[in-house]
Amino acid sequence: MNAGKFVSNSQLALLLSFSVLCSAAPPPVATSTNHVLEISTLDSGGAVSSSANYVIETTLGQPADASASSSANSLISGFYQLAHETFYHFANDAQGWIFFSFPTIYTAPTSSTSGGRIALTTSSNAGTYGYFQCPAFKIAANTLYRCRFLVNTDVGNPLAVPGFRMRAHTTNFQSAQILGVNSLLNGSEAPTATPRAYDLYYFPAQQVASSAENSMFMTFEILNFDPTDAANATLAVQDAIVDALPIANLSGERAEKTYTFNTNEEGWTFNTVAPTYSAPLSFQLTSDGGVVGMTSTTNTNTFGFWQSPADVSTEAGRLYRATFAIHTNVADPTRVPQLRVRLLAEGFQLTMEGISDSAGSALASPVTTNRDFDLFMVPPQSQVGTVSDGLIAALDMINFNSSATPDDPTGSFSMDQMTIRSYIVPPLP
């Protein structure tokens, strides 16, 4: 991907397309009785023997810890149990993952579900987009989900690997978080022929997670939009594993940066993409507790964002958490414009974004008093200690809904405070 550009108009249109997905019918939700049991050898070669070490992997529908391990002499004493929320190894088929594309808008990749993987293959770098989506499963409040994807590619040049994203979102399409991977800088975060782990940390909107609508699914998406990336490229997922951690179990918390906006913008800048999109009106107020924000001008084509300086330098082995305290002037939650918050590695190799959409019951939307919106990300470890080891935060307004149940054309977002904290990367299996 061309390091000289951040987001082209075509890419931006795709990034704004989450509302399109909101019309899709939610899939069936797995219940806690749908347990999965899989046994695999830890030793090379996979031969069964009394001296080998084995893993029993189960989905329990709830967070659980790993038990002790030993030699495989019996089912009771000889196995190491990993209790995942859910996992997919694609050994025999797609395990319920479904392929989606939008051929009237974007060139569709081809899909494959054989060979112990799910794969997306492009033949064009001029606007190709498609994704796989997994079956839905239940989620709980106060829980952080690590969605691990083992990804590889047939593209030999790391600078030419197409962009891809891993998305987790609630089945009511109100709360989504997306980890994006781009082959920028020296391509050090791009996948290779050997499967590489990418971890999407998903903290769903707590209003949804604690409701009767508490289910989610994941997607794996390919975005081939850059003429400097390989037109003919395959990206494949070998494994997708979800583990859960009570948020209270995060350890080693450390304050990194707090923005209060009490007297000024504190280095944040307002950005628009005019004339492609109508610009919202920006403001910084010392009243209202000190805020930065923006007010929409239409509900058909409004997009703009506030962006922070790269004030936080990252360290190895740390999980970073960005918390945005935001409120709106729109009293009806179902009419609030789409909110997007972002946490970006300074070199844009990894990007994390959270979307709150006022679809359906609008449980995840901003309200008229401050509500926290959280993102978690482990930044590129290859950039720690370099000039590109900073973090950038952003607050976006997306008002594209003029339907029969429209969003407010003059809706506003006000950010009262934004904090960045870090923790020790949780020792999940």
N, C-alpha and C positions, 0 to 999 in steps of 0.2 A: 504494500500500500504506500502511496506517495506521502512521504512525511511532510510535504509542503502544504497539505490541505487537511483540514479537520473534518468538515462535513460539507459535502456537495449538496446542491439542491435536491438531487434525486435521492441521496442518502437521507437527507432531512425529511423528505416526504415519507420515506419508509419508517423512520424513527417516530413519525407522528401518526403512524397507521394503527396504533393499538386499538383505537375506536372501531376500526373495521372488524377486528376480531371479536368485539363485544356482541355481535349478532349471531355468533356461532352457538349451537346448542351445547350445554354442558354435558360431558360424558358421564356414564354411570360411576358411582363412587364405591371403591372397595371398602368393605367393613373389616372390623378387627377379627372376624372369623375366617377371613380369606388369608390364612397363613401360608407362607411359602417355605419350603425346606430344601436346602441344597447342600450337598457335601462335595468338597473339592480338596485335592491334596495340596499341601504346601511344598512338598518336595518336587524336584525336577523330574520330569518323565511321567508323573502321574500314576505310577504303579502302586497298587494296593499292597501293603505289607504291614506286619505287626509293629514294625519300627518306624513307620512313616508318621508324619504329623498331618492332621487334617483340620479342616474348618467346617463347622456346621453354621450356615448362615440362615437366619430366620427373619421374617417380618412379623413383628408382634403388634403393630398398630399403636405402639407407645414407646417412649424412650426407655432404653435399657442398657445396662453395662455389660461388658465382656467378662466371662468367667475365666477361671484359671485354665491353663493348657498343660498337656503332658503328652507322652507317647500314646499312639493310637492302639491301646490294648483292648479297650472296650468303649461302647457308646457312652458310658457314664463318665469314665475317667480319662478317656483318650481323645477328647475333642475340645477344640477352642471355639466357643460360641460367640458369634457376632450378631447382636440383635439389631438389625437395621429397621428403619421405618419402612423402607421398600428398596428393592434392588433389581437390576436387570443385567443379565450377562449375555443374553441373545444367543445362547448356545444352539438352540434349535429353530428359533423364529423370532419375530419382532416383539413377542410378549405383550401384545396389545398396543404398541406404539403405532400411530396412524400418520400418514404423510399428508401435508396440506400445501397447496400453492395457490397463487392468484394470477393465472395466465393472462387475464385481460389487463393487468396492471404491470406485472413483472414477468420476465422470462422464468419459466419453471425449471428447476434442476430435475434430474432423474433420481429416483430413489431405489435403494436396494436393501433387502432385509436378510441376506444370506451370508454365509461365511462367518457366523458368530459375531455379527455387528449390524448396526444400521448405518447406512451411508447415503450421502447426498453428493451428486456429481454435476458440475456445471460445464457448459460448452461455450459460455459467453461471459465476459467481464463488463458488460454494458447494461447491467440492471437485472441480475438473476437473484431470485429470492424464493425460498421454500423452507419448510420445517417438518420435523417429526414431533408428535405430541404423545405423551404417555397416558395411561389410564389415571383417573383421579384417585386420591386417597385422602383420608381425614387428617386434619391438623389440630393442634392445641394452642391455647394462649400461653404467653410467657415462655415460648419455646423458639430457639434458633435452629433452623434446618440447614445442614450442610449438604448441598446437592453436588456430588462429585461426578464429573464426566471424564472418562479416559478416552482421549481423542488422538487420532493420527491422520496423516495425509500422505498423498502420493506426490506432492509438490516438493521437489528437492531444494529449491531456493527459498529460504525462510522469509525473504523480503517480498516474495510473490504469492504467499499463501492468502487466499481470500479471507475477508473478515467473517467471523461467526459469533453467534450469541447463544447463551444458555439462559432460558427464561423460566421463572417460577411464578405462577399466579393463581389466585383463588378462582374457583369455578364460576363464581358470580361476576368475574371480570372487573372487580372493583380495586384489587390490590395486586400489583405486579412488580417484580424486581428482576433486573436483567444484567448479566455479566457479559460484556462485549470484549472480544479479543481481536486486535489489529496488528498487522505485521509492520509496525512502524519502528523508527530508530534503526537498530541493527537486527530486528526480527527475532530478538532473543525470547520473546514470549510466544512465538508461533509454534504450532505442533510440528512434529517430524514424522518419519516412518514408524518410529517407536512410540506406542501410546503414552500420552502425557496427561497427568491429572490436572483438571481445572475445577476449582471449588467456587461454586455460587453459594454464598451465605444468604439465606432467605429468612427475613423476620417479617411475617405477614402483618397486615394491619390488625391490631389487637381487637378492634371492634368486630371484624369479620371472624377472626380465629376463635372468639368467645361466643359466637352466635350459632344458630342452627345451620348457617351457610358455610361451615368450617371445613372446606375441602379445597384441595389444590391439585394442579398438575404442572408438569415441566415440559419444556420444548427445547429442541436443538435446532438452530437456524443457521442457514448459510446466506451470506450477503456478498455477492460478487458484483461490485459496482465500479471498481477502479481499473482503468486501462493498463496500469503497471502491474496488476496481479495476473496470475495465470488464468487464461480463459478456460482451459481444460484442467479441472481440478476436482479431486474427491476429498471430502472430509468425512471421517467415520467415527462413530462412538462404539468402543469395544465394551464398555461397562458404564452403567449409570446407577449410583448408589446414594441413598438418602439416609443420613443419620441425624438424630435429634439431640439437642442439648438444652436443658432448662437455662434460661437466660441468666438466672441467678448464679449458675455454676461457672460463669466466666471469671477468670482470675487475673491478677496482676494489673488491675485497672490503673491507668495513668492519664491525667489530663494533658491534652496536647495544645488545644487552642479554643478560645471562646470569643465570638463576635456578639456584641450587644447592640450596636448601632445607636447608642445613646446620643451621640453628638454628630456623627457623620457616617459615611458609607464604609469606613474602615478598610479601604482598599478594594472593595467590591465594585465592579463596573457593570453597567447596563448595556445589553446587546440586542440588536434586532437583525432580521434578515429581510429588510425591505429592499425592493418592492415586492419580492416574492410573497411575503406574508405581511399582513397589516400589523403595525407595531403597537403594542400596548403603551400606555402612558406610565412612566416610571416615577417613583417618589422616594424620598428619604425624609422621615418626620422625627423630630425630637420629641413630639407629643406621642401619645399612644404607647408610652414606654420606650420609645426609640425603635424605629422600624425602617426597613427598606421594603419596597414592594412595587406592584404594578397593577394597573387597571385596564381591563379589556376595552377595546373600541368596537369590536364586532363579535358575533358568534359564528362567523362563517370562515374566517381566515386569519385569526390573530395568533401570533407567536412572538415571544420575546423571553429574555432570561437575564438574571443577575448572576455574575460569576466572581468567585473569590480569587485573590492572589494565591500563589503556591507557598503558603506560610508554614506548612508542616512538612518537615523532612522525615522520611520513613526509616524504619529499622527492620532488620531481619527478624523473622519469627513473631511478628506482631500482627494482630487483627485490629483493624481500624474501624471505628464506629462514628458516623456522622449523624447528628440529631438536629433536625430543623424544626423550630417552634413556629408554627404558621397559623394564621386565622384569616377569615374571609369576611366580606361585607354582605354575602348572600345568605339570607336566612333559611332558604329552602335547600337542603343538601342535594336534592336531585337536580338542581339547576346550577351547581358550582362548576366552573370550567375545569378541564382536566389539569391536574397538578403533576409536575415531574420534578423530582429532586435527583441530583447526580453527584457522584464522587468519582473523580477522574485521576488516574495516574498522570503525572505531569507530562510524560512523553506520549500519552494517549494510547499506550499499548494495551492497557486494561481500563475499562470504563464500567462503572456500576451506576445503574439508574433505578429509581423507584417511581412507579406511576400510581396515582390515585384517581379513579374515574367515578363519576356520579351515575353509574349505571344501576338499574334496578332499585334496590333499597338504599343505595348510596351510603352504606355504613362507613366506608373508608374516606369519605370526602372531608376536606377542611370544614370547620364550623366557625361560628362567630367568636369563639374564645380559642385561645392557643391550644393546638393539638400537636403532639410530637410525631415526626416522620423520620424513621431510622433507616440507615444503610450500613451494611457491614462489608468490608473488603480486605483481603490480604493483597497488598500492592505488589508490583513486579519485583521479585527478589533479585532479578538480574540488574536492577537499577539502583539498589540500595548503595549509598555511598558515592553515587555519581551526581552530575549536575541535573539529572532528570529524576531525582528521587522524591520530589514533592507531591503533595496532594492538592487538587483543585476541587472546590465544591460549586454547585450551581443550583439555582431555583428557576424553573421554567413555567410559563403559562401557555397552555394550548387550548384555544377556544374555537372549535371547529364544528360545534353541534347546533345547527339551526333547524332541527327536525321538529316533529309535532310536539315533542317534549323538549324544548330547547334549553341550552345553558344560557345564563344571564349574560347579555352582550356587554354589560358594564360591571361584571363581576371583578373583584380585586383579590389579590393575595398580599398579605403583610407578614413579613418575617421578623419576629421580635428578637430571636436569638438563634445562633447556630454554634454548636459545639462539636469538637472532634476529640474523641478519647481513643485509647488503645488498650488491648489486652494481650495476654499470651495466647498464641494460636491454640485452640482447644485440642487436647490429645485424643481425638476421635480415632477409631481404627481405620 
